């Protein structure tokens, strides 16, 4: 077959190429953490030259921030679906807590822990972290408010309760990465603490 007869390879649009790069970055981050996101590493995962990655991204800080946000937003959507299942607010809260401390999500927990640290010197990442923490707090708050309206929960301050629950979950998840404490009792300890925060009877 002559060169003229050979079918041309599909030339990807800028949007397709950018999507490939962010997908490669997400895959690499979930496997090795956001600390592994370098221009060369992302290019290698995407199967392109580093110069091409540099052409399609607005700096590595923004790529790291977008990668973080894509990963944690996907997880939040999954967990939101669990909390939105029909049933009581108590059942929704238990489903939320069980999902948020599930060891199968340790790869995303590592993303969070690294993002808190790297965000100190990467303002784009810090902004993404703040945005996602707000979204998680709003998710918890929606369940707290539903339980307060139904009489299942009696929090002194629903907003403060949601922040406190989020902080407890984050702390337990960070501890789990280094296998500190009794992993078998994390769920029961968290439920007992949340029950106290929410004034559950």
Buried (B, 14 or more C-beta within 10 A) or exposed (E): EEEEEEEEEEEEEEEEBBEBBBBBBBBBBBEBBBEBBBBEBBBBBBEBEBEBBBEBBEEBBBBBBBBBBBBBBEBBEEBBEBBEEEEEBBBBBBBBBBBBBBEEBEBBBBBBBBBBEBBEEBEBBBEBBEEBBEBBBEBBBBBBBBBBEEEBBEBEEBBEBBBBBBEBBBEBBBEBEEEEEEEEEBBEBBBEBBBEBBBBE
